[in-house]
Each structure stands twice: as structure tokens, then as C-alpha cells.
Amino acid sequence: MQQIYLALLLVLIFGTLATLIVPLWNARRSGTPIRKQLTRVLKLIHTDQIGGYVHDTAMSYWVPLSNITTTVGTWAIAAASNVWSLNHTPADNTSVLHIPLRLPQNSVAQKGSYLSSVDIFYTIGTADSDAITPVIQKITAPAHGGAVPTVSSPAFTYDSNHDTAAKRKANGATMHKMTLYLTTPPWMDDDDYYYVELTVDGAATSVEKIYGVRANFTLRI
């Protein structure tokens, strides 16, 4: 009987350490201030914040085309055979698209949305683009009186069909599904704002069309 109690005690000790250490280690890797993450951990172990009702690892969110904003060049939402897309008028220019990832966020550690990947669906017609370059961006809101926040860029890897610049900019009759896998998936804190910056360097005759952007995440609430 004493051995059973000892085993249960060890499980409790190691479980508590994991609850404290793992979030802090992930915070260090993702660039989240340790003080901020420690506050989230303390909320997690507070009696009214323990546990949750949902832990779903297969959640997704489609970003509405109307939420995507652009710089430079002419972009317009259009429909063909009831399929909607955001289209770039052919021109030799470079445009940056701002794609917000509006997922549920939480001030408590390891709750809310655990962002794992982003899918970007697009086509390129007539001719190759000069370049298609995505970057995942993160801004942490400052406290009152703080400095204007700086932007960090969480690391990610590409799917095998888009792991070179030549593959990402290639024109053709079929759809591109470019997936960005976050190297260290984050639990999205309430003070953090995530978005994708997609730089589209168009050639004179290339036709770029964005059909959709999907964020894939775990939801824990």
C-alpha cells in the first residue's frame, strides 16, 4: 500500500513539474516573455482555471477573402461559376497581403488555440510569378505607456510541394495548396496577434488568384 501511495505522489510531483516547466520552455522557444508566461501558468493552476470542457485537435478556420488587405497593385474579389477568389490584375509589381488569423485566444497557459499550420490555396496563370513568399508574423500588445511593439516571425517549414521558390511561383492549371507548419506551435495568448504576410511578386503577365486561407489548430476551452 505504501508503494502505491509513493507512486501516486511521484506522479503528482512530476505532473506538477511538467505543468510548470513545459509552458515556460515553450515560451522561451517562441519568444514570449517569461514573466508573461509565468502569469499564465499561475492562472492555469488556480482552482477556478483547472481543466476544460473541450480538447479538439482537428479544428480549422477559413479566413474570409474580405478580411485580406493588400498593398500595391490592383486586387479585386470576383466569382466564376460560384467560386470566389481574390484576383491580382496582371502587372510587374510586388504586393504584400495581410491575412489575419482570428482564432480564439486565452490568457491562461495551454488554453485557447494551439496554432499548428496554415494552408494557402491559390493559382497562378499565364506565366510564373517572379516570387511568392509567405511569412507568419506575431505582434505582442504593449502595456499602457509602452513602446510600439516589434514584430517577430515564428519559424515554419513548407510542405514538400512548396519547399522551393520555384515550386511556389509556378503557374499551371491546378490549385496550389501551400502549407506552413509552425516549428513551435504556440498557444495563442490574448496579448498576441498573429497574421500571415504573403508577398506576391507578379510578373507582367502572371495572374495570381487567392482562393482561401485556412488556419489549423487545437481548441482547448
PyMOL CGO cylinders between C-alpha atoms (Angstrom):
from pymol import cmd
from pymol.cgo import CYLINDER

trace = [
    CYLINDER, 0.00, 0.00, 0.00, 2.87, 2.37, 0.82, 0.3, 1, 1, 1, 1, 1, 1,
    CYLINDER, 2.87, 2.37, 0.82, 4.34, 1.70, -2.62, 0.3, 1, 1, 1, 1, 1, 1,
    CYLINDER, 4.34, 1.70, -2.62, 1.06, 2.70, -4.26, 0.3, 1, 1, 1, 1, 1, 1,
    CYLINDER, 1.06, 2.70, -4.26, 0.96, 5.96, -2.29, 0.3, 1, 1, 1, 1, 1, 1,
    CYLINDER, 0.96, 5.96, -2.29, 4.59, 6.63, -3.20, 0.3, 1, 1, 1, 1, 1, 1,
    CYLINDER, 4.59, 6.63, -3.20, 3.86, 6.03, -6.89, 0.3, 1, 1, 1, 1, 1, 1,
    CYLINDER, 3.86, 6.03, -6.89, 0.86, 8.38, -6.77, 0.3, 1, 1, 1, 1, 1, 1,
    CYLINDER, 0.86, 8.38, -6.77, 2.98, 11.02, -5.05, 0.3, 1, 1, 1, 1, 1, 1,
    CYLINDER, 2.98, 11.02, -5.05, 5.67, 10.76, -7.72, 0.3, 1, 1, 1, 1, 1, 1,
    CYLINDER, 5.67, 10.76, -7.72, 3.05, 11.07, -10.47, 0.3, 1, 1, 1, 1, 1, 1,
    CYLINDER, 3.05, 11.07, -10.47, 1.65, 14.18, -8.77, 0.3, 1, 1, 1, 1, 1, 1,
    CYLINDER, 1.65, 14.18, -8.77, 5.12, 15.72, -8.40, 0.3, 1, 1, 1, 1, 1, 1,
    CYLINDER, 5.12, 15.72, -8.40, 6.20, 15.05, -11.98, 0.3, 1, 1, 1, 1, 1, 1,
    CYLINDER, 6.20, 15.05, -11.98, 2.82, 16.12, -13.34, 0.3, 1, 1, 1, 1, 1, 1,
    CYLINDER, 2.82, 16.12, -13.34, 3.06, 19.42, -11.47, 0.3, 1, 1, 1, 1, 1, 1,
    CYLINDER, 3.06, 19.42, -11.47, 6.62, 19.99, -12.72, 0.3, 1, 1, 1, 1, 1, 1,
    CYLINDER, 6.62, 19.99, -12.72, 5.57, 19.26, -16.29, 0.3, 1, 1, 1, 1, 1, 1,
    CYLINDER, 5.57, 19.26, -16.29, 2.64, 21.69, -15.97, 0.3, 1, 1, 1, 1, 1, 1,
    CYLINDER, 2.64, 21.69, -15.97, 5.06, 24.42, -14.86, 0.3, 1, 1, 1, 1, 1, 1,
    CYLINDER, 5.06, 24.42, -14.86, 8.19, 23.67, -16.89, 0.3, 1, 1, 1, 1, 1, 1,
    CYLINDER, 8.19, 23.67, -16.89, 6.79, 22.74, -20.31, 0.3, 1, 1, 1, 1, 1, 1,
    CYLINDER, 6.79, 22.74, -20.31, 4.88, 26.03, -20.86, 0.3, 1, 1, 1, 1, 1, 1,
    CYLINDER, 4.88, 26.03, -20.86, 7.90, 28.05, -19.71, 0.3, 1, 1, 1, 1, 1, 1,
    CYLINDER, 7.90, 28.05, -19.71, 10.20, 26.13, -22.04, 0.3, 1, 1, 1, 1, 1, 1,
    CYLINDER, 10.20, 26.13, -22.04, 7.81, 26.65, -24.96, 0.3, 1, 1, 1, 1, 1, 1,
    CYLINDER, 7.81, 26.65, -24.96, 7.62, 30.35, -24.08, 0.3, 1, 1, 1, 1, 1, 1,
    CYLINDER, 7.62, 30.35, -24.08, 11.40, 30.61, -24.22, 0.3, 1, 1, 1, 1, 1, 1,
    CYLINDER, 11.40, 30.61, -24.22, 11.46, 28.97, -27.67, 0.3, 1, 1, 1, 1, 1, 1,
    CYLINDER, 11.46, 28.97, -27.67, 8.63, 31.10, -29.06, 0.3, 1, 1, 1, 1, 1, 1,
    CYLINDER, 8.63, 31.10, -29.06, 9.93, 34.40, -27.69, 0.3, 1, 1, 1, 1, 1, 1,
    CYLINDER, 9.93, 34.40, -27.69, 7.06, 35.03, -25.26, 0.3, 1, 1, 1, 1, 1, 1,
    CYLINDER, 7.06, 35.03, -25.26, 8.31, 36.97, -22.21, 0.3, 1, 1, 1, 1, 1, 1,
    CYLINDER, 8.31, 36.97, -22.21, 8.90, 34.53, -19.33, 0.3, 1, 1, 1, 1, 1, 1,
    CYLINDER, 8.90, 34.53, -19.33, 7.13, 36.86, -16.88, 0.3, 1, 1, 1, 1, 1, 1,
    CYLINDER, 7.13, 36.86, -16.88, 4.03, 36.86, -19.08, 0.3, 1, 1, 1, 1, 1, 1,
    CYLINDER, 4.03, 36.86, -19.08, 4.10, 33.08, -19.43, 0.3, 1, 1, 1, 1, 1, 1,
    CYLINDER, 4.10, 33.08, -19.43, 4.58, 32.61, -15.66, 0.3, 1, 1, 1, 1, 1, 1,
    CYLINDER, 4.58, 32.61, -15.66, 1.42, 34.66, -15.09, 0.3, 1, 1, 1, 1, 1, 1,
    CYLINDER, 1.42, 34.66, -15.09, -0.44, 32.37, -17.47, 0.3, 1, 1, 1, 1, 1, 1,
    CYLINDER, -0.44, 32.37, -17.47, 0.83, 29.28, -15.63, 0.3, 1, 1, 1, 1, 1, 1,
    CYLINDER, 0.83, 29.28, -15.63, -0.27, 30.66, -12.27, 0.3, 1, 1, 1, 1, 1, 1,
    CYLINDER, -0.27, 30.66, -12.27, -3.75, 31.23, -13.74, 0.3, 1, 1, 1, 1, 1, 1,
    CYLINDER, -3.75, 31.23, -13.74, -3.74, 27.66, -15.00, 0.3, 1, 1, 1, 1, 1, 1,
    CYLINDER, -3.74, 27.66, -15.00, -3.11, 26.15, -11.56, 0.3, 1, 1, 1, 1, 1, 1,
    CYLINDER, -3.11, 26.15, -11.56, -5.58, 28.46, -9.83, 0.3, 1, 1, 1, 1, 1, 1,
    CYLINDER, -5.58, 28.46, -9.83, -8.59, 26.45, -8.71, 0.3, 1, 1, 1, 1, 1, 1,
    CYLINDER, -8.59, 26.45, -8.71, -11.11, 28.19, -10.97, 0.3, 1, 1, 1, 1, 1, 1,
    CYLINDER, -11.11, 28.19, -10.97, -8.94, 27.72, -14.09, 0.3, 1, 1, 1, 1, 1, 1,
    CYLINDER, -8.94, 27.72, -14.09, -8.17, 23.99, -13.88, 0.3, 1, 1, 1, 1, 1, 1,
    CYLINDER, -8.17, 23.99, -13.88, -9.23, 21.72, -16.71, 0.3, 1, 1, 1, 1, 1, 1,
    CYLINDER, -9.23, 21.72, -16.71, -11.62, 22.43, -19.51, 0.3, 1, 1, 1, 1, 1, 1,
    CYLINDER, -11.62, 22.43, -19.51, -14.57, 21.00, -21.40, 0.3, 1, 1, 1, 1, 1, 1,
    CYLINDER, -14.57, 21.00, -21.40, -13.21, 20.70, -24.95, 0.3, 1, 1, 1, 1, 1, 1,
    CYLINDER, -13.21, 20.70, -24.95, -9.88, 19.46, -26.31, 0.3, 1, 1, 1, 1, 1, 1,
    CYLINDER, -9.88, 19.46, -26.31, -10.29, 19.10, -30.08, 0.3, 1, 1, 1, 1, 1, 1,
    CYLINDER, -10.29, 19.10, -30.08, -7.15, 18.61, -32.18, 0.3, 1, 1, 1, 1, 1, 1,
    CYLINDER, -7.15, 18.61, -32.18, -8.87, 18.88, -35.57, 0.3, 1, 1, 1, 1, 1, 1,
    CYLINDER, -8.87, 18.88, -35.57, -10.16, 22.47, -35.59, 0.3, 1, 1, 1, 1, 1, 1,
    CYLINDER, -10.16, 22.47, -35.59, -9.89, 24.75, -38.65, 0.3, 1, 1, 1, 1, 1, 1,
    CYLINDER, -9.89, 24.75, -38.65, -10.83, 28.33, -39.51, 0.3, 1, 1, 1, 1, 1, 1,
    CYLINDER, -10.83, 28.33, -39.51, -11.23, 29.78, -43.00, 0.3, 1, 1, 1, 1, 1, 1,
    CYLINDER, -11.23, 29.78, -43.00, -10.17, 33.41, -43.31, 0.3, 1, 1, 1, 1, 1, 1,
    CYLINDER, -10.17, 33.41, -43.31, -12.81, 35.34, -45.31, 0.3, 1, 1, 1, 1, 1, 1,
    CYLINDER, -12.81, 35.34, -45.31, -11.41, 36.81, -48.51, 0.3, 1, 1, 1, 1, 1, 1,
    CYLINDER, -11.41, 36.81, -48.51, -12.86, 40.16, -47.44, 0.3, 1, 1, 1, 1, 1, 1,
    CYLINDER, -12.86, 40.16, -47.44, -10.53, 40.14, -44.41, 0.3, 1, 1, 1, 1, 1, 1,
    CYLINDER, -10.53, 40.14, -44.41, -7.42, 40.08, -46.60, 0.3, 1, 1, 1, 1, 1, 1,
    CYLINDER, -7.42, 40.08, -46.60, -5.93, 43.52, -47.25, 0.3, 1, 1, 1, 1, 1, 1,
    CYLINDER, -5.93, 43.52, -47.25, -3.34, 44.33, -49.90, 0.3, 1, 1, 1, 1, 1, 1,
    CYLINDER, -3.34, 44.33, -49.90, -0.70, 46.87, -50.81, 0.3, 1, 1, 1, 1, 1, 1,
    CYLINDER, -0.70, 46.87, -50.81, 0.39, 47.91, -54.32, 0.3, 1, 1, 1, 1, 1, 1,
    CYLINDER, 0.39, 47.91, -54.32, -1.26, 46.67, -57.49, 0.3, 1, 1, 1, 1, 1, 1,
    CYLINDER, -1.26, 46.67, -57.49, -4.92, 46.03, -58.18, 0.3, 1, 1, 1, 1, 1, 1,
    CYLINDER, -4.92, 46.03, -58.18, -6.70, 43.23, -56.32, 0.3, 1, 1, 1, 1, 1, 1,
    CYLINDER, -6.70, 43.23, -56.32, -10.42, 42.50, -56.52, 0.3, 1, 1, 1, 1, 1, 1,
    CYLINDER, -10.42, 42.50, -56.52, -12.78, 39.80, -55.28, 0.3, 1, 1, 1, 1, 1, 1,
    CYLINDER, -12.78, 39.80, -55.28, -14.54, 38.05, -58.13, 0.3, 1, 1, 1, 1, 1, 1,
    CYLINDER, -14.54, 38.05, -58.13, -16.64, 34.93, -58.74, 0.3, 1, 1, 1, 1, 1, 1,
    CYLINDER, -16.64, 34.93, -58.74, -16.52, 32.41, -61.57, 0.3, 1, 1, 1, 1, 1, 1,
    CYLINDER, -16.52, 32.41, -61.57, -19.07, 29.58, -61.60, 0.3, 1, 1, 1, 1, 1, 1,
    CYLINDER, -19.07, 29.58, -61.60, -19.90, 30.43, -57.97, 0.3, 1, 1, 1, 1, 1, 1,
    CYLINDER, -19.90, 30.43, -57.97, -16.25, 30.03, -56.91, 0.3, 1, 1, 1, 1, 1, 1,
    CYLINDER, -16.25, 30.03, -56.91, -14.94, 33.18, -55.26, 0.3, 1, 1, 1, 1, 1, 1,
    CYLINDER, -14.94, 33.18, -55.26, -11.33, 34.38, -55.33, 0.3, 1, 1, 1, 1, 1, 1,
    CYLINDER, -11.33, 34.38, -55.33, -9.17, 37.42, -54.69, 0.3, 1, 1, 1, 1, 1, 1,
    CYLINDER, -9.17, 37.42, -54.69, -7.56, 38.25, -58.04, 0.3, 1, 1, 1, 1, 1, 1,
    CYLINDER, -7.56, 38.25, -58.04, -4.44, 40.24, -58.91, 0.3, 1, 1, 1, 1, 1, 1,
    CYLINDER, -4.44, 40.24, -58.91, -4.60, 42.17, -62.17, 0.3, 1, 1, 1, 1, 1, 1,
    CYLINDER, -4.60, 42.17, -62.17, -1.51, 41.19, -64.23, 0.3, 1, 1, 1, 1, 1, 1,
    CYLINDER, -1.51, 41.19, -64.23, 1.33, 43.65, -63.65, 0.3, 1, 1, 1, 1, 1, 1,
    CYLINDER, 1.33, 43.65, -63.65, 5.04, 43.61, -62.92, 0.3, 1, 1, 1, 1, 1, 1,
    CYLINDER, 5.04, 43.61, -62.92, 4.72, 44.78, -59.30, 0.3, 1, 1, 1, 1, 1, 1,
    CYLINDER, 4.72, 44.78, -59.30, 5.13, 43.50, -55.76, 0.3, 1, 1, 1, 1, 1, 1,
    CYLINDER, 5.13, 43.50, -55.76, 2.19, 43.42, -53.38, 0.3, 1, 1, 1, 1, 1, 1,
    CYLINDER, 2.19, 43.42, -53.38, 2.02, 42.38, -49.73, 0.3, 1, 1, 1, 1, 1, 1,
    CYLINDER, 2.02, 42.38, -49.73, -1.16, 40.70, -48.47, 0.3, 1, 1, 1, 1, 1, 1,
    CYLINDER, -1.16, 40.70, -48.47, -2.13, 40.94, -44.80, 0.3, 1, 1, 1, 1, 1, 1,
    CYLINDER, -2.13, 40.94, -44.80, -4.03, 37.80, -43.72, 0.3, 1, 1, 1, 1, 1, 1,
    CYLINDER, -4.03, 37.80, -43.72, -5.28, 37.90, -40.10, 0.3, 1, 1, 1, 1, 1, 1,
    CYLINDER, -5.28, 37.90, -40.10, -5.58, 34.65, -38.12, 0.3, 1, 1, 1, 1, 1, 1,
    CYLINDER, -5.58, 34.65, -38.12, -8.57, 35.40, -35.89, 0.3, 1, 1, 1, 1, 1, 1,
    CYLINDER, -8.57, 35.40, -35.89, -8.70, 32.35, -33.62, 0.3, 1, 1, 1, 1, 1, 1,
    CYLINDER, -8.70, 32.35, -33.62, -9.98, 32.09, -30.01, 0.3, 1, 1, 1, 1, 1, 1,
    CYLINDER, -9.98, 32.09, -30.01, -7.23, 33.23, -27.65, 0.3, 1, 1, 1, 1, 1, 1,
    CYLINDER, -7.23, 33.23, -27.65, -6.75, 32.85, -23.90, 0.3, 1, 1, 1, 1, 1, 1,
    CYLINDER, -6.75, 32.85, -23.90, -4.65, 34.46, -21.16, 0.3, 1, 1, 1, 1, 1, 1,
    CYLINDER, -4.65, 34.46, -21.16, -4.29, 31.08, -19.41, 0.3, 1, 1, 1, 1, 1, 1,
    CYLINDER, -4.29, 31.08, -19.41, -1.38, 28.82, -20.34, 0.3, 1, 1, 1, 1, 1, 1,
    CYLINDER, -1.38, 28.82, -20.34, -2.21, 25.92, -22.68, 0.3, 1, 1, 1, 1, 1, 1,
    CYLINDER, -2.21, 25.92, -22.68, -5.80, 27.03, -23.26, 0.3, 1, 1, 1, 1, 1, 1,
    CYLINDER, -5.80, 27.03, -23.26, -7.49, 28.60, -26.24, 0.3, 1, 1, 1, 1, 1, 1,
    CYLINDER, -7.49, 28.60, -26.24, -5.98, 27.91, -29.68, 0.3, 1, 1, 1, 1, 1, 1,
    CYLINDER, -5.98, 27.91, -29.68, -2.81, 25.91, -30.41, 0.3, 1, 1, 1, 1, 1, 1,
    CYLINDER, -2.81, 25.91, -30.41, -1.88, 27.05, -33.91, 0.3, 1, 1, 1, 1, 1, 1,
    CYLINDER, -1.88, 27.05, -33.91, -0.22, 24.22, -35.84, 0.3, 1, 1, 1, 1, 1, 1,
    CYLINDER, -0.22, 24.22, -35.84, -0.35, 25.13, -39.53, 0.3, 1, 1, 1, 1, 1, 1,
    CYLINDER, -0.35, 25.13, -39.53, -1.75, 27.45, -42.19, 0.3, 1, 1, 1, 1, 1, 1,
    CYLINDER, -1.75, 27.45, -42.19, -2.93, 26.40, -45.67, 0.3, 1, 1, 1, 1, 1, 1,
    CYLINDER, -2.93, 26.40, -45.67, -2.95, 28.90, -48.55, 0.3, 1, 1, 1, 1, 1, 1,
    CYLINDER, -2.95, 28.90, -48.55, -4.92, 27.95, -51.68, 0.3, 1, 1, 1, 1, 1, 1,
    CYLINDER, -4.92, 27.95, -51.68, -4.03, 29.86, -54.85, 0.3, 1, 1, 1, 1, 1, 1,
    CYLINDER, -4.03, 29.86, -54.85, -3.47, 29.59, -58.58, 0.3, 1, 1, 1, 1, 1, 1,
    CYLINDER, -3.47, 29.59, -58.58, -1.04, 31.26, -60.96, 0.3, 1, 1, 1, 1, 1, 1,
    CYLINDER, -1.04, 31.26, -60.96, -1.98, 31.52, -64.60, 0.3, 1, 1, 1, 1, 1, 1,
    CYLINDER, -1.98, 31.52, -64.60, -0.41, 32.51, -67.95, 0.3, 1, 1, 1, 1, 1, 1,
    CYLINDER, -0.41, 32.51, -67.95, 3.16, 32.79, -66.63, 0.3, 1, 1, 1, 1, 1, 1,
    CYLINDER, 3.16, 32.79, -66.63, 5.19, 32.11, -63.49, 0.3, 1, 1, 1, 1, 1, 1,
    CYLINDER, 5.19, 32.11, -63.49, 5.16, 34.82, -60.85, 0.3, 1, 1, 1, 1, 1, 1,
    CYLINDER, 5.16, 34.82, -60.85, 8.53, 36.31, -60.00, 0.3, 1, 1, 1, 1, 1, 1,
    CYLINDER, 8.53, 36.31, -60.00, 8.14, 35.10, -56.40, 0.3, 1, 1, 1, 1, 1, 1,
    CYLINDER, 8.14, 35.10, -56.40, 5.55, 34.01, -53.81, 0.3, 1, 1, 1, 1, 1, 1,
    CYLINDER, 5.55, 34.01, -53.81, 6.85, 34.45, -50.26, 0.3, 1, 1, 1, 1, 1, 1,
    CYLINDER, 6.85, 34.45, -50.26, 4.83, 33.88, -47.05, 0.3, 1, 1, 1, 1, 1, 1,
    CYLINDER, 4.83, 33.88, -47.05, 5.88, 34.93, -43.55, 0.3, 1, 1, 1, 1, 1, 1,
    CYLINDER, 5.88, 34.93, -43.55, 4.00, 34.24, -40.31, 0.3, 1, 1, 1, 1, 1, 1,
    CYLINDER, 4.00, 34.24, -40.31, 4.09, 37.32, -38.09, 0.3, 1, 1, 1, 1, 1, 1,
    CYLINDER, 4.09, 37.32, -38.09, 3.37, 37.88, -34.40, 0.3, 1, 1, 1, 1, 1, 1,
    CYLINDER, 3.37, 37.88, -34.40, 2.84, 41.14, -32.52, 0.3, 1, 1, 1, 1, 1, 1,
    CYLINDER, 2.84, 41.14, -32.52, 2.59, 41.30, -28.72, 0.3, 1, 1, 1, 1, 1, 1,
    CYLINDER, 2.59, 41.30, -28.72, 0.46, 44.15, -27.42, 0.3, 1, 1, 1, 1, 1, 1,
    CYLINDER, 0.46, 44.15, -27.42, 2.40, 46.50, -25.08, 0.3, 1, 1, 1, 1, 1, 1,
    CYLINDER, 2.40, 46.50, -25.08, 1.21, 47.75, -21.72, 0.3, 1, 1, 1, 1, 1, 1,
    CYLINDER, 1.21, 47.75, -21.72, -0.10, 51.29, -21.43, 0.3, 1, 1, 1, 1, 1, 1,
    CYLINDER, -0.10, 51.29, -21.43, 2.79, 53.69, -21.91, 0.3, 1, 1, 1, 1, 1, 1,
    CYLINDER, 2.79, 53.69, -21.91, 4.92, 51.01, -23.51, 0.3, 1, 1, 1, 1, 1, 1,
    CYLINDER, 4.92, 51.01, -23.51, 6.85, 51.27, -26.75, 0.3, 1, 1, 1, 1, 1, 1,
    CYLINDER, 6.85, 51.27, -26.75, 5.33, 50.46, -30.12, 0.3, 1, 1, 1, 1, 1, 1,
    CYLINDER, 5.33, 50.46, -30.12, 5.56, 46.66, -30.35, 0.3, 1, 1, 1, 1, 1, 1,
    CYLINDER, 5.56, 46.66, -30.35, 8.08, 44.93, -32.55, 0.3, 1, 1, 1, 1, 1, 1,
    CYLINDER, 8.08, 44.93, -32.55, 7.17, 42.06, -34.83, 0.3, 1, 1, 1, 1, 1, 1,
    CYLINDER, 7.17, 42.06, -34.83, 8.62, 38.57, -34.53, 0.3, 1, 1, 1, 1, 1, 1,
    CYLINDER, 8.62, 38.57, -34.53, 8.39, 35.86, -37.15, 0.3, 1, 1, 1, 1, 1, 1,
    CYLINDER, 8.39, 35.86, -37.15, 7.75, 32.34, -35.81, 0.3, 1, 1, 1, 1, 1, 1,
    CYLINDER, 7.75, 32.34, -35.81, 9.67, 29.71, -37.75, 0.3, 1, 1, 1, 1, 1, 1,
    CYLINDER, 9.67, 29.71, -37.75, 7.85, 27.31, -40.04, 0.3, 1, 1, 1, 1, 1, 1,
    CYLINDER, 7.85, 27.31, -40.04, 8.51, 24.68, -42.69, 0.3, 1, 1, 1, 1, 1, 1,
    CYLINDER, 8.51, 24.68, -42.69, 6.79, 24.11, -46.04, 0.3, 1, 1, 1, 1, 1, 1,
    CYLINDER, 6.79, 24.11, -46.04, 5.01, 21.09, -47.42, 0.3, 1, 1, 1, 1, 1, 1,
    CYLINDER, 5.01, 21.09, -47.42, 7.04, 19.14, -49.98, 0.3, 1, 1, 1, 1, 1, 1,
    CYLINDER, 7.04, 19.14, -49.98, 5.22, 20.71, -52.95, 0.3, 1, 1, 1, 1, 1, 1,
    CYLINDER, 5.22, 20.71, -52.95, 6.28, 24.24, -51.96, 0.3, 1, 1, 1, 1, 1, 1,
    CYLINDER, 6.28, 24.24, -51.96, 9.68, 23.84, -50.31, 0.3, 1, 1, 1, 1, 1, 1,
    CYLINDER, 9.68, 23.84, -50.31, 11.50, 25.76, -53.05, 0.3, 1, 1, 1, 1, 1, 1,
    CYLINDER, 11.50, 25.76, -53.05, 10.93, 29.22, -54.52, 0.3, 1, 1, 1, 1, 1, 1,
    CYLINDER, 10.93, 29.22, -54.52, 10.46, 27.70, -57.98, 0.3, 1, 1, 1, 1, 1, 1,
    CYLINDER, 10.46, 27.70, -57.98, 7.61, 25.46, -56.80, 0.3, 1, 1, 1, 1, 1, 1,
    CYLINDER, 7.61, 25.46, -56.80, 5.80, 28.32, -55.02, 0.3, 1, 1, 1, 1, 1, 1,
    CYLINDER, 5.80, 28.32, -55.02, 5.77, 30.63, -58.05, 0.3, 1, 1, 1, 1, 1, 1,
    CYLINDER, 5.77, 30.63, -58.05, 4.97, 28.06, -60.77, 0.3, 1, 1, 1, 1, 1, 1,
    CYLINDER, 4.97, 28.06, -60.77, 1.97, 28.62, -63.00, 0.3, 1, 1, 1, 1, 1, 1,
    CYLINDER, 1.97, 28.62, -63.00, -0.33, 25.83, -64.10, 0.3, 1, 1, 1, 1, 1, 1,
    CYLINDER, -0.33, 25.83, -64.10, -3.91, 24.65, -64.45, 0.3, 1, 1, 1, 1, 1, 1,
    CYLINDER, -3.91, 24.65, -64.45, -4.17, 23.14, -60.97, 0.3, 1, 1, 1, 1, 1, 1,
    CYLINDER, -4.17, 23.14, -60.97, -4.52, 24.59, -57.49, 0.3, 1, 1, 1, 1, 1, 1,
    CYLINDER, -4.52, 24.59, -57.49, -1.60, 25.33, -55.18, 0.3, 1, 1, 1, 1, 1, 1,
    CYLINDER, -1.60, 25.33, -55.18, -2.17, 24.21, -51.59, 0.3, 1, 1, 1, 1, 1, 1,
    CYLINDER, -2.17, 24.21, -51.59, 0.81, 25.65, -49.73, 0.3, 1, 1, 1, 1, 1, 1,
    CYLINDER, 0.81, 25.65, -49.73, 1.02, 24.55, -46.10, 0.3, 1, 1, 1, 1, 1, 1,
    CYLINDER, 1.02, 24.55, -46.10, 3.10, 26.36, -43.47, 0.3, 1, 1, 1, 1, 1, 1,
    CYLINDER, 3.10, 26.36, -43.47, 3.88, 24.11, -40.49, 0.3, 1, 1, 1, 1, 1, 1,
    CYLINDER, 3.88, 24.11, -40.49, 4.87, 26.07, -37.39, 0.3, 1, 1, 1, 1, 1, 1,
    CYLINDER, 4.87, 26.07, -37.39, 8.11, 24.73, -35.93, 0.3, 1, 1, 1, 1, 1, 1,
    CYLINDER, 8.11, 24.73, -35.93, 6.97, 25.52, -32.39, 0.3, 1, 1, 1, 1, 1, 1,
    CYLINDER, 6.97, 25.52, -32.39, 3.17, 25.70, -32.43, 0.3, 1, 1, 1, 1, 1, 1,
    CYLINDER, 3.17, 25.70, -32.43, 2.01, 28.37, -29.94, 0.3, 1, 1, 1, 1, 1, 1,
    CYLINDER, 2.01, 28.37, -29.94, -0.90, 28.54, -27.56, 0.3, 1, 1, 1, 1, 1, 1,
    CYLINDER, -0.90, 28.54, -27.56, -2.17, 31.92, -28.71, 0.3, 1, 1, 1, 1, 1, 1,
    CYLINDER, -2.17, 31.92, -28.71, -2.06, 34.34, -25.78, 0.3, 1, 1, 1, 1, 1, 1,
    CYLINDER, -2.06, 34.34, -25.78, -4.67, 37.07, -25.53, 0.3, 1, 1, 1, 1, 1, 1,
    CYLINDER, -4.67, 37.07, -25.53, -1.99, 39.75, -25.99, 0.3, 1, 1, 1, 1, 1, 1,
    CYLINDER, -1.99, 39.75, -25.99, -0.61, 38.25, -29.20, 0.3, 1, 1, 1, 1, 1, 1,
    CYLINDER, -0.61, 38.25, -29.20, -1.80, 38.98, -32.73, 0.3, 1, 1, 1, 1, 1, 1,
    CYLINDER, -1.80, 38.98, -32.73, -0.88, 36.51, -35.47, 0.3, 1, 1, 1, 1, 1, 1,
    CYLINDER, -0.88, 36.51, -35.47, -1.15, 37.07, -39.20, 0.3, 1, 1, 1, 1, 1, 1,
    CYLINDER, -1.15, 37.07, -39.20, 0.40, 35.92, -42.46, 0.3, 1, 1, 1, 1, 1, 1,
    CYLINDER, 0.40, 35.92, -42.46, 2.18, 38.35, -44.75, 0.3, 1, 1, 1, 1, 1, 1,
    CYLINDER, 2.18, 38.35, -44.75, 2.12, 36.97, -48.28, 0.3, 1, 1, 1, 1, 1, 1,
    CYLINDER, 2.12, 36.97, -48.28, 4.37, 38.80, -50.71, 0.3, 1, 1, 1, 1, 1, 1,
    CYLINDER, 4.37, 38.80, -50.71, 3.25, 38.37, -54.30, 0.3, 1, 1, 1, 1, 1, 1,
    CYLINDER, 3.25, 38.37, -54.30, 5.87, 39.49, -56.78, 0.3, 1, 1, 1, 1, 1, 1,
    CYLINDER, 5.87, 39.49, -56.78, 3.92, 39.43, -60.02, 0.3, 1, 1, 1, 1, 1, 1,
    CYLINDER, 3.92, 39.43, -60.02, 5.36, 39.18, -63.50, 0.3, 1, 1, 1, 1, 1, 1,
    CYLINDER, 5.36, 39.18, -63.50, 3.99, 41.30, -66.32, 0.3, 1, 1, 1, 1, 1, 1,
    CYLINDER, 3.99, 41.30, -66.32, 1.51, 38.67, -67.50, 0.3, 1, 1, 1, 1, 1, 1,
    CYLINDER, 1.51, 38.67, -67.50, 1.09, 36.39, -64.46, 0.3, 1, 1, 1, 1, 1, 1,
    CYLINDER, 1.09, 36.39, -64.46, -2.40, 36.06, -62.96, 0.3, 1, 1, 1, 1, 1, 1,
    CYLINDER, -2.40, 36.06, -62.96, -2.45, 35.31, -59.21, 0.3, 1, 1, 1, 1, 1, 1,
    CYLINDER, -2.45, 35.31, -59.21, -5.70, 34.27, -57.53, 0.3, 1, 1, 1, 1, 1, 1,
    CYLINDER, -5.70, 34.27, -57.53, -6.14, 33.58, -53.81, 0.3, 1, 1, 1, 1, 1, 1,
    CYLINDER, -6.14, 33.58, -53.81, -9.00, 31.13, -53.18, 0.3, 1, 1, 1, 1, 1, 1,
    CYLINDER, -9.00, 31.13, -53.18, -8.73, 30.73, -49.43, 0.3, 1, 1, 1, 1, 1, 1,
    CYLINDER, -8.73, 30.73, -49.43, -6.57, 30.64, -46.33, 0.3, 1, 1, 1, 1, 1, 1,
    CYLINDER, -6.57, 30.64, -46.33, -7.21, 28.06, -43.58, 0.3, 1, 1, 1, 1, 1, 1,
    CYLINDER, -7.21, 28.06, -43.58, -5.70, 28.03, -40.10, 0.3, 1, 1, 1, 1, 1, 1,
    CYLINDER, -5.70, 28.03, -40.10, -5.47, 24.61, -38.42, 0.3, 1, 1, 1, 1, 1, 1,
    CYLINDER, -5.47, 24.61, -38.42, -5.39, 24.39, -34.64, 0.3, 1, 1, 1, 1, 1, 1,
    CYLINDER, -5.39, 24.39, -34.64, -6.22, 22.58, -31.43, 0.3, 1, 1, 1, 1, 1, 1,
    CYLINDER, -6.22, 22.58, -31.43, -9.02, 24.13, -29.38, 0.3, 1, 1, 1, 1, 1, 1,
    CYLINDER, -9.02, 24.13, -29.38, -8.96, 23.74, -25.60, 0.3, 1, 1, 1, 1, 1, 1,
    CYLINDER, -8.96, 23.74, -25.60, -11.60, 25.55, -23.55, 0.3, 1, 1, 1, 1, 1, 1,
]
cmd.load_cgo(trace, "trace")
